[in-house]
Amino acid sequence: MNKLDSISYPIYFDYIANGLDEFISAGKYTRVFVLTDEHTGKFCLPYLQERLMRNADFDLIEISAGEESKSIDFCVGIWKNLIDFGADRNALLINLGGGVVTDLGGFAASTYKRGIDFIHIPTTLLSQVDASVGGKTGIDIFNLKNIIGTFTQPKAVFIEHAFLSTLPERQIRSGLAEMLKHGLIADADYWDKLKHSDLDNLTSELIKDSIEIKNKVVIADPTERGLRKILNFGHTIGHAIESYSLDNDENPLTHGEAVVAGMICETWLSHQKAGLPLDQMHAITDFLLSLYGKYEIHENCYPFLNNIMKKDKKNVNGKINCSLLARIGECVIDNICTDEELCDSLRYYASLEYAKA
C-alpha cells in the first residue's frame, strides 16, 4: 500500500478503489455525507461513486465554487444540512474538492456537535500538496483569510492523481506554487528537481515528495508554535495581495499566483534581513517570474495591503511577522518587518521586468 503516516491519520495515494470502502466500514458510521462544490460534483463525484461499491449510500451537500464560499454563511448552510439530514456524532463527512472544500468542510465537521469525523479527498493540486494535509481548518471573514478556524486532524486523506486531469492549467500552476515553496523552505534538492522537471506534466512522485516535506514539518509542530511557521513563507504578503485581488479584479488571482508574488517580495526581504545570498535572490525571482509573470500592484494599494497584513493571524503584539529564507532550502521564522520594509519589498516587485516563458 502506498501511504504516509501523518500526525494521527494515514495519507493514501491512489487507493480510493481499494481502501475507501474498507475505511468507511471500519468506522461503523451511522451516516455518510459528501461535501462538494458544483465543479467537483460534476467532474469528480462520478469517479468517487464508481469506486464506492459497498457503501454507496450517502447524502450530498453542495456549495458554490470559489473562495467566496469559505464564509460563515456557507458554514451555517452545511450545519443546517447536517441537522436536516439527522446527522449524529457518529456521522462521517467526506470533503471532496479543493482547498475551499477541505478548509470549510473540516471546520464545519470539527465544530458540528463538538466534532464529527471527516476525511479529505483533495481534487486540486493545491489542496493535495497543501490544504488537505496538516489539520488546519478555517473560514475567511472581513477579507482576512483563514482568520477563524481550528487545528483538527482528519481521519484520513486520499490523494488521487487521476483528479488532476480534470483541472485547467492555471489551477495546476496554482498548486505548483506551494510545491516550489516547499523546496525553497526545506529542501534545496527538491527545488532543483522541480526546476529541471517538466512542470506541465507533474508526476505522482513529485507530488508525493512535496507532501512528504510538508508532512515532516507538521508532524514536528502540529499547532504552529515553531517550525511549522516556515510554511508561511510568501503568505504574509501573498494573502494580502490575494485579498486585494478578490475585492478588485474581475478575474482574481488564484491562491498560488498571489503566493508567488508574496514569495518574490519576501525573497527580497530575505536578502535584506535574513542573509539570503544575492545570487540566490535573483535565481528565485527570475524563475518564479518566468513561470507566473507579474501582477500589477500600484503604490496607492500599499496602505490597503499593509492594513491586511497587520491583521494577519501570525502577527505578535501587532507586529507583522514573516518567515524568510536564509538560503534556498533553509527558512528562519519570526522576522518582524516594518511597514516601510514591506512597502519596499512591494516596490522591488513592481520594478521587476520579466520574459514570460
C-alpha positions, 0 to 999 in steps of 0.5 A: 500500500502506498501511504504516509503516516501523518500526525494521527491519520494515514495519507493514501495515494491512489487507493480510493478503489481499494481502501475507501470502502474498507475505511468507511466500514471500519468506522461503523458510521451511522451516516455518510455525507459528501461535501462538494462544490458544483465543479467537483460534483460534476467532474469528480463525484462520478469517479468517487461513486464508481469506486464506492461499491459497498457503501454507496449510500450517502447524502450530498451537500453542495456549495458554490465554487470559489473562495467566496464560499469559505464564509460563515454563511456557507458554514451555517448552510452545511450545519443546517444540512447536517441537522436536516439530514439527522446527522449524529456524532457518529456521522462521517463527512467526506470533503471532496474538492479543493482547498475551499472544500477541505478548509470549510468542510473540516471546520464545519465537521470539527465544530458540528456537535463538538466534532464529527469525523471527516476525511479529505479527498483533495481534487486540486493540486493545491489542496493535495500538496497543501490544504488537505494535509496538516489539520488546519481548518478555517473560514475567511471573514472581513477579507482576512483569510483563514482568520477563524478556524481550528487545528483538527486532524482528519481521519484520513486523506486520499490523494488521487492523481487521476483528479488532476486531469480534470483541472485547467492549467492555471489551477495546476500552476496554482498548486505548483506554487506551494510545491516550489515553496516547499523546496525553497523552505526545506529542501534545496534538492527538491527545488532543483528537481522541480526546476529541471522537471517538466512542470506541465506534466507533474508526476505522482512522485513529485507530488508525493515528495512535496507532501512528504516535506510538508508532512515532516514539518507538521508532524514536528509542530502540529499547532504552529508554535515553531517550525511549522511557521516556515510554511508561511513563507510568501503568505504574509504578503501573498494573502494580502495581495490575494485579498486585494485581488478578490475585492478588485479584479474581475478575474482574481488571482488564484491562491498560488499566483498571489503566493508567488508574488508574496514569495518574490517580495519576501525573497527580497526581504530575505536578502535584506534581513535574513542573509539570503545570498544575492545570487540566490535572490535573483535565481528565485525571482527570475524563475518564479517570474518566468513561470507566473509573470507579474501582477500589477500592484500600484503604490496607492494599494500599499496602505490597503495591503499593509492594513491586511497584513497587520491583521494577519493571524501570525502577527505578535503584539501587532507586529507583522511577522514573516518567515524568510529564507536564509538560503534556498532550502533553509527558512528562519521564522519570526522576522518582524518587518516594518511597514516601510520594509514591506512597502519596499519589498512591494516596490522591488516587485513592481520594478521587476521586468520579466520574459514570460516563458 
